[in-house]
């Protein structure tokens, strides 16, 4: 079985730290963790 993981750059907004972040995700990712070290908020995509 061959897996094709396509990486995408996606811009997400965190409601906890009120900032926009650009992160790299794969197609099957449903959520991301805020890259701000002090925040760490779970963001649903």
JOWOCOR-V467136 format. One record per pair of residues at least 24 apart in sequence whose C-alpha atoms are under 7 Angstrom apart, sorted by the first residue. I is the first residue (numbers start at 0). GAP is how many residues later the second one is. If there is no record, write none. Layout:
BEGIN
i=I gap=GAP
i=I gap=GAP
END
This chain:
BEGIN
i=13 gap=29
i=15 gap=25
END
